[in-house]
Amino acid sequence: MSETNWAGNITYGASALHTPTSLDELQEIVRRSRKLRALGSRHSFNRIADTDGDLVSMRGLAGVLDIDATNRTVTVEGGITYGQLCPVLDAAGFALHNLASLPHIGVVGACATATHGSGNANKNLASAVVALEFVTATGDTVTLRRGDAGFAGAVVHLGALGVVSKVTLDIQPSFQVREDIYTDLPFQTLLDNFEAISGAAYSVSCFTHWKGDTIGFVWLKNLAARIPPADGFFGAKPQTRPWHPIAEIDPAPVTQQMGVPGPWYLRLPHFRMEFTPSAGAELQSEYFVARRDAVAALKALHAVQDRIAGPLMVSELRTIAADEFWLSPNYQQDCLALHFTWFQDWPAVSSALRTIEAALAPFGGRPHWGKLFTMERATLQSRYPKLADFRALATKHDPHGKFRNAFVDEYVF
């Protein structure tokens, strides 16, 4: 088998890739497999999805099963992407609370790795999970619901409990969003006004190259009725044309900007579903620090920016509200997420990552589970106080480690 991830930097070591089209078929695949990992949209950049056993893709089970208008939930199959789900939800008059930058990613994989959007008041995508059904190592199904014992450990599960076959999410009434772009925010202004800037819209993204003393772009995504300042934003200049986060790239793939109101699912992501996401040949990393440490963490990175900028395409700064999921980087802390999109130059990138991790060490920086990092096992594990509880939960549902792989063994067990 020669299957790769989206970026092409990982070739999976599995002996077979299965694509079931029914729950019965999925259960039989799980029963007969010695080792198994679920493979989602392949937008992870490390070996979290890899295995020396079999892979199972859920793309053949990607339906919307039920929209419950009374309880405001939607139940979907385990292979659905946000790009498939959101238009169906919106047509029924509903929305999710937030979205990540890419609509191409799978719902289950995004929740399993605590992937997020942006906004001081917005929790990550996993926070919408009301219930999940997964196929255990024996081929049986288990359902955990919000409030059940173990639910807080099962939502962000890294694929270690089983294969999620069904998930139920909170929904809310559909809403309209507008996106406005500003350029050249002074870095010192961001430090002096961090809470005001990060809380200035429903979703706020700051893009920088970690060069000089300026933040290149600020993207404000507001509820459509909220009109942002026309004459500037904390000294940043309003723009009259669309921009890609990487200024040199054609902005055609990005979602509608220039303050044009539109449906939530066509504005909250950065990229359009109909385009290949982002820049293509790239690597990605991301680290989370408590929002109370945001200014100090930004200062720490600015002090070493000359050791980061070389292999960097662009860096994005976003905020996420706290949650209670045991393996979430946002566990019990509002966070600043520092995201890095890199050129595919691993020696240079790994050197930059070591610099970043050292700079963020005083703040207990936690890496994104699906992206690249160089952090030592003991250091990472020390930053998750509920790790022992998660190990016990995983062992309960998978006592012989069918769903574990080298990545999970190294960083979790």
C-alpha positions in Angstrom: 0.0 0.0 0.0 1.3 3.5 -0.9 -1.3 5.8 0.6 -0.1 9.2 1.9 -1.5 12.0 3.9 -2.7 15.2 2.3 0.7 17.0 2.5 2.6 14.0 1.2 5.1 14.0 4.0 3.7 10.7 5.5 3.4 7.4 3.7 1.3 5.1 5.7 2.7 1.7 6.7 -0.6 -0.2 6.8 -1.0 -3.4 4.9 -4.6 -2.6 3.7 -7.1 0.2 3.5 -10.8 -0.7 4.0 -13.7 1.4 3.1 -16.9 -0.1 4.5 -20.3 1.1 3.4 -22.4 -0.3 6.3 -22.1 -0.6 10.0 -22.1 -4.4 9.8 -19.2 -4.3 7.3 -17.3 -2.0 9.6 -17.9 -4.3 12.6 -16.6 -7.3 10.7 -13.5 -5.4 9.6 -12.8 -4.4 13.2 -13.3 -8.0 14.5 -10.9 -9.6 12.1 -8.2 -7.0 12.2 -5.1 -7.6 14.4 -4.3 -3.8 14.5 -6.5 -1.0 13.1 -6.5 2.7 12.9 -9.3 5.0 11.5 -8.2 7.2 8.6 -10.0 10.5 8.2 -9.4 13.3 5.8 -5.7 12.8 6.0 -5.0 16.3 7.1 -2.7 15.3 10.0 1.0 15.9 9.5 2.5 13.3 11.9 1.9 9.6 12.3 -1.2 9.8 14.5 -3.2 7.9 11.9 -0.5 5.4 10.9 -0.4 1.7 11.8 1.5 -1.5 10.8 -1.9 -3.2 10.7 -5.0 -2.1 8.7 -6.5 1.3 8.0 -10.2 1.9 7.8 -11.7 4.9 6.0 -15.2 5.9 6.9 -15.8 8.0 3.7 -18.4 5.3 2.6 -20.4 6.2 5.7 -20.9 9.9 5.5 -24.6 10.6 5.8 -26.7 13.0 7.9 -28.9 10.7 9.9 -31.1 13.1 11.8 -31.7 16.8 12.4 -33.6 17.1 15.7 -35.1 20.6 15.7 -36.6 20.2 19.1 -33.4 19.2 20.9 -31.2 21.2 18.5 -28.9 18.3 17.6 -27.7 16.7 14.4 -26.6 13.0 14.2 -24.2 12.1 11.4 -22.2 9.0 10.3 -18.5 8.8 11.1 -17.1 9.7 7.7 -18.8 13.0 7.1 -16.8 16.2 6.5 -17.8 19.7 7.5 -18.1 20.6 3.9 -20.7 17.8 3.4 -22.6 18.5 6.7 -22.8 22.3 6.8 -24.9 23.0 3.6 -27.4 20.4 4.8 -27.6 22.0 8.2 -27.9 25.5 6.8 -30.7 24.4 4.4 -32.6 23.2 7.5 -32.1 26.6 9.2 -29.3 25.5 11.6 -25.6 26.0 12.2 -22.7 24.7 14.2 -21.2 27.2 16.7 -17.8 27.4 14.9 -15.7 25.9 12.2 -12.0 25.4 11.5 -10.1 27.1 8.7 -10.7 24.1 6.3 -14.2 22.7 5.5 -12.5 19.7 4.0 -11.7 18.0 7.3 -13.8 15.2 8.8 -16.1 15.9 11.8 -14.9 12.9 13.8 -11.2 13.4 13.2 -11.4 17.1 14.1 -13.2 16.3 17.4 -10.8 13.4 18.1 -7.8 15.8 18.0 -9.5 18.9 19.5 -9.3 20.9 16.3 -10.7 24.4 16.6 -11.9 27.7 15.1 -11.4 31.0 16.7 -13.0 33.4 19.2 -12.5 34.2 22.8 -16.0 32.8 23.6 -15.9 29.9 21.2 -14.8 26.4 22.4 -13.2 23.9 20.0 -15.2 21.8 17.6 -15.3 18.8 20.0 -17.3 20.9 22.4 -20.4 20.4 20.2 -20.4 16.6 20.7 -23.5 15.4 22.6 -23.0 11.7 22.0 -20.7 9.3 20.1 -21.1 5.7 19.0 -17.9 3.7 18.4 -17.0 0.2 17.4 -14.8 -1.4 20.0 -12.1 -4.1 19.5 -14.7 -6.9 19.7 -16.8 -5.4 17.0 -19.5 -4.3 19.4 -20.8 -0.8 19.6 -20.7 1.5 22.6 -22.5 4.8 23.0 -21.4 7.5 25.4 -23.5 10.6 26.0 -22.7 14.0 27.6 -22.9 13.4 31.4 -21.9 9.7 31.2 -18.8 8.5 33.0 -15.9 8.6 30.7 -17.5 11.0 28.2 -15.0 13.8 28.9 -12.2 11.4 28.0 -13.9 9.8 25.0 -14.5 12.9 22.9 -10.9 13.8 22.2 -9.7 10.2 21.9 -6.9 10.2 19.3 -8.5 7.1 17.8 -7.5 5.0 20.8 -10.9 3.8 21.9 -12.3 2.4 18.6 -13.8 3.5 15.3 -16.4 6.2 15.7 -19.4 5.2 13.6 -21.9 7.9 14.6 -21.7 11.3 16.4 -24.4 13.7 17.6 -23.6 17.4 17.7 -25.2 20.5 19.2 -26.7 22.9 16.6 -28.1 26.4 16.8 -30.1 28.7 14.5 -28.3 29.6 11.3 -26.6 33.0 11.2 -24.9 35.4 8.8 -21.2 36.4 9.1 -19.1 39.1 7.4 -15.3 39.2 7.1 -13.2 42.3 7.1 -9.4 42.5 6.5 -6.9 44.9 8.0 -3.2 45.1 7.4 -0.1 46.1 9.3 -1.0 45.9 12.9 1.9 47.1 15.1 3.1 44.1 17.2 3.4 46.3 20.3 -0.2 47.4 19.8 -1.2 43.7 19.8 0.6 43.2 23.1 -0.8 46.3 24.7 -4.4 45.5 23.6 -4.5 41.7 23.3 -7.8 41.1 25.0 -9.6 43.9 23.1 -8.2 42.7 19.8 -8.8 39.0 20.2 -12.3 39.7 21.5 -13.2 42.3 18.8 -15.2 39.9 16.7 -16.9 36.5 16.7 -13.7 35.1 15.3 -10.4 36.9 15.0 -7.2 35.7 13.2 -3.9 37.5 13.2 -1.3 36.4 10.5 2.4 37.1 10.9 5.7 36.0 9.3 7.6 36.6 12.6 9.7 39.2 10.9 10.0 42.8 12.1 7.5 44.4 14.4 4.2 44.2 12.4 1.3 41.7 12.2 0.6 41.4 8.5 -3.1 40.7 8.6 -6.0 40.8 11.0 -9.1 39.0 9.8 -12.3 39.9 11.7 -15.3 37.6 11.3 -18.3 39.3 12.8 -22.0 38.5 13.0 -23.4 40.3 9.9 -25.2 43.0 11.9 -22.0 44.1 13.6 -20.2 46.6 11.4 -16.4 46.9 12.1 -14.6 50.3 12.0 -14.1 51.6 8.5 -11.2 53.9 9.3 -8.9 51.3 10.8 -8.5 48.8 13.6 -6.0 49.6 16.4 -3.8 51.3 13.8 -4.2 48.5 11.1 -5.4 49.7 7.7 -8.7 48.5 6.2 -8.4 46.6 2.9 -10.5 47.0 -0.2 -9.5 43.8 -1.9 -9.3 40.1 -0.8 -6.1 38.5 0.5 -4.8 35.0 1.0 -3.1 34.5 4.4 0.1 34.1 2.4 0.1 37.4 0.6 1.9 36.1 -2.5 -0.8 33.6 -3.3 -3.9 34.2 -5.4 -6.8 34.8 -2.9 -9.3 32.9 -5.1 -9.4 29.9 -2.7 -10.3 32.0 0.4 -13.8 32.5 1.5 -15.6 35.8 0.7 -14.1 38.9 2.3 -14.7 42.6 2.0 -17.6 42.7 4.5 -20.1 40.8 2.2 -22.5 39.0 4.5 -23.1 35.3 3.9 -24.0 32.0 5.6 -21.8 31.0 8.6 -20.4 28.0 6.8 -19.2 30.1 3.9 -17.4 32.7 6.1 -16.1 31.1 9.2 -13.6 28.8 7.4 -10.7 30.5 5.7 -10.9 28.4 2.5 -13.6 27.4 0.1 -14.6 23.8 -0.2 -14.3 23.8 -4.0 -10.6 24.6 -3.8 -7.6 22.5 -2.7 -7.0 23.8 0.8 -4.2 26.1 1.8 -0.9 26.2 -0.1 -0.5 22.6 -0.9 3.1 21.3 -0.3 3.5 22.4 3.3 3.9 21.2 6.9 2.0 22.4 9.9 2.5 22.8 13.7 0.5 24.4 16.4 1.0 25.1 20.1 -1.5 26.2 22.8 -0.8 28.4 25.9 -3.2 29.7 28.5 -4.7 33.0 27.3 -3.6 34.6 30.5 0.0 34.0 29.3 -0.7 35.1 25.7 1.3 38.4 25.9 4.3 36.8 27.6 4.3 34.0 25.1 4.1 36.4 22.2 7.0 38.3 23.6 9.0 35.1 24.0 8.5 34.1 20.4 9.3 37.6 19.1 12.6 37.5 20.9 13.6 34.4 18.9 11.8 35.2 15.6 15.0 35.2 13.6 15.3 31.5 14.4 11.7 30.8 13.3 11.2 32.8 10.1 13.4 30.9 7.7 11.2 27.9 6.8 8.0 29.7 7.7 5.2 30.4 5.2 2.9 32.1 7.6 1.8 31.9 11.3 -1.7 32.4 12.6 -2.8 33.5 16.1 -6.2 32.5 17.4 -8.0 32.1 20.7 -10.2 29.3 21.9 -12.3 29.0 25.1 -11.7 26.3 27.7 -13.3 22.9 27.8 -13.3 19.8 30.0 -12.0 17.1 27.6 -9.1 15.2 29.2 -6.8 15.3 26.2 -7.8 18.7 24.8 -5.0 21.3 24.7 -7.8 23.6 26.0 -8.5 21.5 29.0 -9.6 23.9 31.7 -7.9 26.9 30.2 -8.8 29.6 27.7 -6.1 29.4 25.1 -4.0 31.3 22.6 -3.2 29.0 19.7 0.0 29.7 17.7 -0.1 28.0 14.4 2.8 27.7 11.9 2.6 26.7 8.2 6.0 25.6 7.0 7.8 24.9 3.8 8.5 21.2 3.4 12.1 21.4 4.8 12.0 19.1 7.8 15.6 19.8 9.1 14.9 23.5 9.1 11.4 23.1 10.5 12.5 20.7 13.3 15.1 23.3 14.4 12.5 26.0 14.4 10.2 23.8 16.4 12.8 23.2 19.1 13.2 26.9 19.3 9.5 27.5 19.7 9.0 24.7 22.3 11.9 26.1 24.4 10.4 29.6 24.2 6.9 28.4 25.2 8.2 26.0 27.9 7.6 28.4 30.8 4.0 28.6 29.8 3.4 24.8 29.4 2.7 24.9 25.7 0.8 21.9 24.4 1.1 20.8 20.8 -1.8 20.0 18.5 -2.1 16.2 18.4 -2.3 16.0 14.6 0.5 18.3 13.7 4.3 18.3 13.9 6.3 18.8 17.1 9.6 17.6 18.6 8.5 17.7 22.3 9.8 14.8 24.5 7.3 12.2 25.7 7.8 13.0 29.4 7.3 16.8 28.8 4.1 16.3 26.8 2.6 13.9 29.2 3.3 16.2 32.2 1.0 18.8 30.6 -2.1 16.6 30.7 -3.3 16.0 34.3 -6.0 13.5 33.3 -3.7 11.3 31.2 -3.8 8.4 33.6 -7.6 8.5 33.5 -7.5 8.4 29.7 -5.2 5.4 29.7 -7.7 3.6 32.0 -10.6 4.5 29.7 -8.7 3.3 26.6 -7.7 0.1 28.3 -11.3 -0.5 29.4 -12.6 -0.3 25.8 -9.5 -1.7 24.0 -7.7 -4.0 26.6 -5.3 -5.5 24.0 -4.4 -2.3 22.2 -5.9 -3.1 18.8 -6.4 0.7 18.1 -3.0 1.8 19.6 -0.1 2.6 17.3 3.5 3.8 17.8 2.3 7.5 18.1 -0.3 6.7 20.8 2.1 4.3 22.6 4.8 7.0 22.7 2.9 10.0 23.8 -0.1 8.6 25.7 0.9 5.2 27.2 
